[in-house]
Amino acid sequence: MVRVTSTLRRDVLRAGTGLVAGGALAAGCGTGRTAAPPPAPAPTSPTSPTPPSVRPSTAPAPRAYPGHPAQITHGPRSRPQVALTFHGQGDPALARALLTTAERHGARLTVLAVGTWLDEHPDLARRVLDGGHDLGNHTQRHIGINTLAEADARREITECAERLRRLTGSVGTWFRPSRAPAASPLVARLAHAAGYPHVLSYDVDSLDYTRPGAAAVTREVLAGVRNGSVVSLHFGYPDTVAALPDVLTELGRRGLRAVTTTELLS
């Protein structure tokens, strides 16, 4: 039985958030049902303090992983590690709640940020890095990049990369296409030209953007996850915040560590 209510209340109160009940605050990238457009972002809450030891002066740059394909869907199946990857958009209070919950459980995440979200909440780029998480590029406007003309697709990638560089000193460690689980050959080529040796896809889709409830998100993740899995999740959904403690607890019971994608592949 999934237990979310008391855990969620404790995590949200400690993170200083104000959840908007039932509202979808980010748009999903899966190929299934489409979530409602996000409303205007809620006011930001103070950034959680983090130890000086996890404050990098410059974010890591992208790197190549020999032996892995240009589009990565999972890591090695031989090690008990998984990567929980988040599409970075939506209410910043929910984002902070997810980061704080992960850190309290000793987990590290991979955040693929949308450029317009970084424009509205630039402090969150450093908040992600300060917590020891990966930060990457999820296009500038979160539109269907595989359907765009070459010049427009290039702009979606490079504009987000420029914002990441300005905020962190790096274009981010990963690129993930928006509104698609995998990049078209054109988009993969453009991402490589922008400095990303790999496109980051996933092998487990939580379907949290369909707003199925926390218990369903937890079941979806745990039904598909195994050694080396890359899981797709989203900032901006209360269901995801509520599900994360139980997901992390069950991963730990199975002996699986939630690590950054960089660590998963290293």
N, C-alpha and C positions, 0 to 999 in steps of 0.2 A: 504494500500500500504506500503511495507516495505521500509524504508529509511536507506540506509547503507553507501552511498558514503562519504558524508561530515563527518558523525560520525566516520567512520573508519579512514579517513585521520587525524582527530584531535586526536583520541586515539593513532594511530601509531606514529605520530610525538611526542606526549607527552611521550610515552613509550620509545622513542629512538630506534625504530625498523626499519629494512629495509625489507619489505615484498618481497618475491619472487613471482612474479605474476604467479598464476595458478598452482604452483608446489605443489605436495603432499609430505609432509615431515614426515609423520608417517604412519604406517600401521594400518588399522582398525582391530577391534576384532569381528565385526559382522559376521553373516553367509551369508550375501548377496554378492555383488560384491567386488572384491579384489582390493585394491588400489595399485599403483605402489610402489616399494621399495623406502625408503627415500634416497635422495642424501646425500653427506657429509654435516655435520652441518655447518651453517654459523657462523662467529665469534661472540662471545658473546658481549653484550652491558653491560654497568655498571648496577649493581643491583640498583633498585629503593630504595631510602631511606624510612624507615618505622619508626614510632614512637617507642621509647623504650618500651612503655607499651605493645606492642604486640610481644616482643622478648622473647620467652620462653627459659629457660636454657636447658631444656631437653624436647624432644617431648613426647606427651602422649603415653602410651602403649595401646595395644588392650584391649578391655573390653567386657564382655558378656552382652547381653541385654535380660534378662528373658522375655519370652513371644514371642520372635521373633525366626523364624526358623534358622537353621544352614546356609542356603543360603537366604540372604535378597534381595528381589526385590523392596520393597518399605517400607516407613515408615507409621505412623498412618494416616489414611484418615480423621481424625477428626480435624486436625490442618492445617491452611493455610501456609504450608511450603513445599519446595521442595529442593532436593539436586542435584546440577549440578556436575557431576563427570567426570573427565578428565583422559584419558589414557595418561600418561606422557612420551612423546617421541617426537623427532623432533627438529626443529629449536628453539634454546633457546630464540631468539628475539620474536618469536610468543608467546611462553609461557609467557614471561614477559608482552607482550601486553595484553594477556587475564587476567592475574592476576591484572594488573593495572586497566584495565577496570572494572573488578568485584569490586575491592576495591572502585573505584570512585562512583559506584552505590550502595555501602553499602552491597554488596553481598559477601558471602564466599563460596569457592569451596572445592571439594574433589579431590585431585590429586593422582592417582595410578601410581607410577613411575616405569619405566623399569630400571633394574640394570645397563645395559650398558650405558644408558643415564646418570645416576648418575655418572658413572665412567668418562664420558666425560665432564660433567657439574656439579661437586659436589656442587658448590655454590647455585644451584637452590633448593636443599633440604632445606637449611636454608631460602631462599627467600620465598618458599611456606609457611613455618611455621611463618616467620616474618609477613606475611600478614594476619595471623589468620586463615589459611586454614588447612584442614586435609591433611595428607600425608600418603600414604600407598604403598603396594607392588603389583607390576604388573608383577612379575617374572623377572628373570635375562636377558633373551635374547628375550623375546616376540615371542616365537614360540608356536606351538599348544600343550600346556601342557597336554591336555586330551588324546593325542595320544602317550605320552611318556611312557617308562617303569618306574617302581616305583622309582628306584634309580635316574634316570634322572629328573623325575618330582620333587622329593624331592630337588635335587640340584638347580633346577630353583627357587624354593621357598626360600630355605635357603640362597643361595648366595645373592639374592636381600635383604633379611632380614638383612644379615650381613652388607651390605653396608649402609642400613638405620641406623642400630645401630651405626656404626662407625661415620656417619655424624651427627646424631641427638640424639644418646643415647637411641633410641627405634627402634623396628622393624617396626614401623608404626602402625597406628590405624586400617588399613583394608588390606585385601588381595582380589585381583580380578584375576581370571585366564586369561591367554592370549589366544587370538584367539578363544574365546568361550564366549557366554553370561552367561554360568553357569559352575560350576565345576563338573567333574565326581565324583562319590563316593570316588574313590581313592584319587583324588586331594583334595577333601574336607577334607578327613581324614589326609592327609599330612599337609595341611594348619593348621588344628587344632593342630597337633603335634608340629608345628613350632611356636605356640603361638597365632594363630588367632581364636578366638571362632566362628567367622562368616565369610562366604564368601560373598562378596558384588557383587550382580548382579544388574539388573535395570529393570524397566518396560517401559521406553521410550528410543528408539534408534534414535538419531538424523540423522544417516546415513551420517554424515559429511565426513567420510573417503571415500565416493564414489565421493566426489568433485562435488556436484550437484549445487553449487552456494549458496551464502549467503541467498537469499530469500527462497530457498527450505529448507535449514537447519532451518531457523526460523519457517517456516510453519510446518515442521515435529515435532519440539519440542512442539510448541504451540497447535498442534492438539491432542497430547497425554497427555500432562501434566495435573495433578490435585493434590489435596491435597495429600501429602505424596509421590509424585513421586520421583524416582531416575532416572536421565537422563544420558545417555551415550553420551559423547562428547570426542573430541581429541585435544591435543596440536598438533601443526605442520601443521595446515591447514589454509590458509588465509580466506577461506569461514567462518570458525568458528569465527575467530577474527572479521570479518565484521558483522556476525549475532548476536554476544553476546549483543551489546547495545540494539538492538531492542527486543531480547528475554527478557532481564532484564526489559526494560521499560514496555512491555506488561504483564509480571508477576506482576509487581507492580500495574498496572492498574486493574488487577484481584484480587489484595489483597494477592498475594502469595509472600512469602519471600524466597529468595535463601540462604540457610544455609548449614553449613557443615553436613555431614552425621551423625556425632556424635551428633550435636544439633538436627537433625531431629528425632533421635531415643531416645533422653534423655527425 
